[in-house]
Amino acid sequence: MKYTVSIDINKPLDFVIQTFDDPESLKRWMTGLVSFEPISGTPGQPGAKSKLTFNHNGRKMEMEETITVRNLPKEFSGTYEISGIWNLVQNQFEAVSPNLTRYTSVQEFRLKAPMKWFSFLLQPMFRKQSLQHLQSFKQFTESL
């Protein structure tokens, strides 16, 4: 399952990247994020692994992040794994004008049974959540 979502942010590209690349700001815009803990490697660099813990409707969820590409300001990508779900997220940034940045997120999911059997039902939910993350980031970034 693969899809793309994007949003325009009313801030210059350099400012958007600075905000995106600040691990301290993650909890301020990533809904439900409780903690971000480096596991191995240099945080934010290719090969680095981290554990992200979320509170989702009262349920604790932990996922492992592995950074795959760091080519800022153009791209920052990683994989995210949680019981039965593998997710590649390619975050792409483009200066549309001096004060407008397009943030595009290309998402690819690989699901294991039994999740795989419900993938056609899950795609709209995953897409909605991805767009909510972009909207939260936009709102946070534009408020600075």
VOBA-1610 file (N, C-alpha, C; in pm, whole numbers, padded with zeros to 5 digits, always signed):
BEGIN
Met+00085-00116+00000Met+00000+00000+00000Met+00090+00123+00000Lys+00063+00216-00092Lys+00146+00336-00104Lys+00056+00455-00136Tyr+00088+00570-00077Tyr+00014+00692-00106Tyr+00102+00812-00074Thr+00057+00930-00119Thr+00130+01055-00098Thr+00035+01160-00043Val+00082+01235+00057Val+00008+01350+00108Val+00104+01469+00110Ser+00050+01589+00092Ser+00136+01708+00097Ser+00058+01826+00151Ile+00137+01926+00193Ile+00078+02046+00251Ile+00175+02162+00228Asp+00122+02281+00211Asp+00206+02400+00196Asp+00215+02472+00330Ile+00337+02511+00365Ile+00364+02577+00493Ile+00410+02719+00464Asn+00349+02817+00530Asn+00381+02957+00507Asn+00504+03001+00586Lys+00615+02938+00554Lys+00745+02971+00613Lys+00853+02936+00510Pro+00969+03002+00517Pro+01080+02970+00425Pro+01131+02827+00448Leu+01185+02769+00342Leu+01236+02632+00347Leu+01335+02612+00461Asp+01432+02701+00476Asp+01533+02686+00581Asp+01470+02680+00721Phe+01369+02762+00744Phe+01301+02763+00874Phe+01225+02632+00897Val+01157+02585+00792Val+01082+02459+00801Val+01178+02344+00834Ile+01292+02340+00767Ile+01390+02232+00789Ile+01446+02241+00931Gln+01477+02361+00977Gln+01530+02379+01112Gln+01429+02326+01215Thr+01302+02355+01195Thr+01198+02309+01287Thr+01180+02157+01278Phe+01177+02105+01155Phe+01160+01961+01134Phe+01275+01882+01195Asp+01395+01937+01188Asp+01517+01866+01230Asp+01545+01881+01380Asp+01456+01944+01454Asp+01475+01964+01597Asp+01401+01857+01676Pro+01473+01756+01730Pro+01404+01649+01802Pro+01329+01697+01926Glu+01370+01810+01981Glu+01303+01864+02100Glu+01161+01913+02068Ser+01136+01948+01942Ser+01003+01999+01906Ser+00905+01888+01868Leu+00952+01765+01854Leu+00864+01655+01811Leu+00737+01643+01894Lys+00752+01645+02026Lys+00636+01628+02114Lys+00536+01743+02101Arg+00582+01855+02049Arg+00495+01972+02039Arg+00403+01965+01917Trp+00437+01880+01820Trp+00350+01871+01702Trp+00310+01728+01665Met+00382+01627+01710Met+00349+01489+01676Met+00249+01436+01778Thr+00124+01433+01740Thr+00014+01396+01829Thr+00037+01260+01895Gly+00028+01259+02027Gly+00037+01135+02103Gly+00178+01091+02138Leu+00280+01160+02086Leu+00418+01119+02115Leu+00450+01146+02262Val+00492+01040+02331Val+00526+01050+02473Val+00677+01061+02490Ser+00752+00980+02413Ser+00898+00985+02425Ser+00965+00944+02295Phe+01088+00993+02280Phe+01174+00964+02165Phe+01309+00929+02223Glu+01348+00802+02211Glu+01472+00755+02273Glu+01567+00697+02170Pro+01686+00758+02152Pro+01786+00699+02063Pro+01828+00561+02113Ile+01844+00466+02020Ile+01887+00331+02054Ile+02031+00309+02010Ser+02060+00346+01884Ser+02196+00327+01833Ser+02222+00426+01720Gly+02351+00446+01693Gly+02390+00540+01588Gly+02378+00684+01632Thr+02411+00774+01542Thr+02400+00917+01568Thr+02258+00961+01533Pro+02182+01010+01631Pro+02043+01048+01604Pro+02029+01139+01482Gly+01931+01106+01399Gly+01903+01186+01280Gly+01989+01152+01160Gln+02085+01062+01177Gln+02174+01026+01067Gln+02137+00887+01012Pro+02167+00861+00883Pro+02135+00730+00826Pro+02190+00616+00911Gly+02106+00517+00933Gly+02143+00401+01014Gly+02105+00414+01161Ala+02078+00536+01207Ala+02041+00556+01348Ala+01906+00492+01376Lys+01895+00432+01493Lys+01770+00371+01537Lys+01722+00440+01665Ser+01591+00458+01673Ser+01529+00520+01790Ser+01399+00450+01821Lys+01356+00463+01947Lys+01227+00409+01989Lys+01133+00527+02014Leu+01018+00524+01948Leu+00916+00625+01967Leu+00801+00561+02043Thr+00759+00625+02152Thr+00648+00574+02231Thr+00532+00672+02219Phe+00415+00619+02187Phe+00295+00699+02168Phe+00186+00655+02266Asn+00100+00749+02301Asn-00023+00719+02372Asn-00134+00743+02271His-00195+00635+02226His-00300+00644+02125His-00432+00597+02186Asn-00517+00692+02218Asn-00647+00661+02281Asn-00630+00576+02407Gly-00531+00613+02490Gly-00509+00543+02615Gly-00425+00417+02603Arg-00386+00382+02482Arg-00303+00262+02461Arg-00159+00304+02431Lys-00065+00237+02496Lys+00077+00262+02473Lys+00120+00187+02347Met+00184+00258+02256Met+00235+00197+02133Met+00382+00236+02118Glu+00465+00138+02089Glu+00607+00164+02066Glu+00644+00122+01925Met+00721+00206+01859Met+00769+00171+01726Met+00917+00203+01716Glu+00984+00132+01626Glu+01126+00155+01604Glu+01145+00232+01474Glu+01221+00338+01482Glu+01253+00422+01366Glu+01397+00393+01324Thr+01418+00378+01194Thr+01552+00367+01138Thr+01565+00472+01029Ile+01660+00563+01044Ile+01681+00667+00943Ile+01748+00604+00821Thr+01692+00628+00702Thr+01747+00571+00580Thr+01812+00675+00489Val+01758+00797+00487Val+01813+00903+00402Val+01809+01035+00478Arg+01921+01105+00474Arg+01927+01242+00528Arg+01993+01328+00421Asn+01912+01393+00343Asn+01959+01480+00236Asn+01884+01612+00246Leu+01895+01673+00364Leu+01824+01800+00388Leu+01895+01913+00316Pro+01823+02007+00259Pro+01682+02037+00283Pro+01585+01963+00192Lys+01631+01873+00108Lys+01543+01809+00011Lys+01464+01690+00067Glu+01532+01599+00138Glu+01465+01476+00180Glu+01517+01426+00314Phe+01426+01366+00390Phe+01459+01297+00514Phe+01365+01177+00520Ser+01422+01056+00520Ser+01339+00937+00514Ser+01378+00837+00621Gly+01282+00752+00653Gly+01308+00648+00752Gly+01201+00541+00747Thr+01233+00430+00814Thr+01134+00323+00827Thr+01086+00320+00972Tyr+00962+00276+00986Tyr+00898+00268+01117Tyr+00833+00130+01127Glu+00865+00059+01235Glu+00813-00076+01251Glu+00742-00091+01384Ile+00626-00154+01375Ile+00545-00185+01492Ile+00468-00312+01459Ser+00452-00399+01553Ser+00388-00530+01538Ser+00306-00549+01409Gly+00366-00613+01312Gly+00297-00649+01189Gly+00291-00541+01084Ile+00352-00424+01111Ile+00348-00313+01015Ile+00489-00259+00993Trp+00527-00248+00867Trp+00652-00183+00826Trp+00610-00063+00742Asn+00666+00055+00772Asn+00625+00179+00706Asn+00749+00257+00664Leu+00761+00284+00534Leu+00866+00372+00482Leu+00804+00509+00464Val+00867+00610+00523Val+00820+00748+00511Val+00930+00830+00444Gln+00897+00885+00327Gln+00990+00973+00256Gln+00936+01115+00271Asn+01003+01196+00353Asn+00965+01335+00373Asn+01043+01419+00274Gln+00970+01493+00189Gln+01033+01574+00086Gln+00991+01720+00105Phe+01087+01810+00084Phe+01063+01952+00105Phe+01103+02029-00019Glu+01022+02129-00054Glu+01048+02209-00174Glu+01008+02354-00148Ala+01096+02446-00184Ala+01064+02588-00174Ala+00975+02624-00293Val+00850+02658-00266Val+00757+02700-00370Val+00781+02847-00403Ser+00812+02925-00300Ser+00847+03066-00312Ser+00934+03098-00190Pro+00987+03220-00180Pro+01075+03250-00066Pro+01011+03226+00071Asn+00880+03239+00082Asn+00814+03221+00212Asn+00708+03111+00212Leu+00721+03017+00119Leu+00625+02907+00111Leu+00700+02777+00080Thr+00677+02676+00165Thr+00744+02547+00150Thr+00641+02437+00135Arg+00661+02351+00035Arg+00574+02234+00019Arg+00640+02115+00088Tyr+00564+02053+00177Tyr+00608+01935+00252Tyr+00526+01818+00199Thr+00595+01723+00138Thr+00531+01605+00081Thr+00579+01481+00155Ser+00486+01395+00188Ser+00518+01271+00258Ser+00470+01153+00173Val+00566+01074+00126Val+00535+00953+00050Val+00540+00837+00148Gln+00431+00766+00159Gln+00417+00659+00258Gln+00401+00525+00188Glu+00479+00427+00233Glu+00463+00291+00183Glu+00450+00198+00304Phe+00348+00115+00301Phe+00322+00022+00410Phe+00331-00122+00360Arg+00391-00206+00442Arg+00388-00351+00420Arg+00330-00412+00547Leu+00221-00483+00529Leu+00149-00539+00642Leu+00161-00691+00644Lys+00167-00746+00763Lys+00168-00891+00780Lys+00029-00935+00824Ala-00001-01062+00799Ala-00130-01116+00842Ala-00139-01103+00995Pro-00252-01073+01050Pro-00382-01057+00987Pro-00408-00915+00936Met-00319-00819+00966Met-00338-00680+00921Met-00351-00671+00769Lys-00274-00754+00698Lys-00272-00750+00552Lys-00412-00774+00494Trp-00491-00858+00559Trp-00624-00889+00509Trp-00717-00768+00512Phe-00683-00671+00596Phe-00768-00553+00611Phe-00706-00427+00551Ser-00604-00443+00467Ser-00531-00327+00416Ser-00621-00230+00340Phe-00720-00281+00266Phe-00808-00192+00192Phe-00892-00105+00286Leu-00917-00154+00407Leu-00991-00075+00506Leu-00899+00020+00582Leu-00772-00020+00597Leu-00677+00059+00676Leu-00620+00178+00600Gln-00611+00169+00465Gln-00548+00276+00389Gln-00610+00414+00416Pro-00743+00429+00413Pro-00798+00562+00442Pro-00761+00612+00582Met-00758+00522+00679Met-00722+00560+00816Met-00576+00603+00824Phe-00486+00526+00761Phe-00343+00561+00760Phe-00321+00694+00689Arg-00388+00713+00575Arg-00374+00836+00497Arg-00421+00957+00580Lys-00534+00941+00649Lys-00587+01050+00732Lys-00489+01085+00843Gln-00430+00983+00907Gln-00335+01009+01015Gln-00209+01078+00961Ser-00163+01037+00843Ser-00044+01100+00783Ser-00071+01247+00755Leu-00188+01277+00701Leu-00224+01416+00673Leu-00237+01496+00803Gln-00289+01434+00908Gln-00299+01502+01038Gln-00161+01538+01092His-00062+01449+01072His+00075+01480+01116His+00128+01602+01040Leu+00104+01607+00909Leu+00149+01721+00830Leu+00078+01849+00874Gln-00051+01841+00898Gln-00127+01959+00942Gln-00080+02007+01079Ser-00050+01914+01169Ser+00001+01951+01301Ser+00137+02018+01289Phe+00222+01964+01202Phe+00354+02024+01182Phe+00340+02163+01122Lys+00252+02179+01024Lys+00227+02310+00962Lys+00182+02411+01067Gln+00082+02372+01147Gln+00028+02462+01248Gln+00136+02502+01349Phe+00214+02404+01394Phe+00321+02432+01489Phe+00426+02525+01427Thr+00471+02494+01307Thr+00577+02571+01242Thr+00532+02714+01213Glu+00409+02730+01166Glu+00359+02864+01136Glu+00334+02946+01262Ser+00324+02881+01377Ser+00301+02954+01502Ser+00430+03011+01561Leu+00544+02967+01508Leu+00673+03012+01562Leu+00714+03147+01504
//
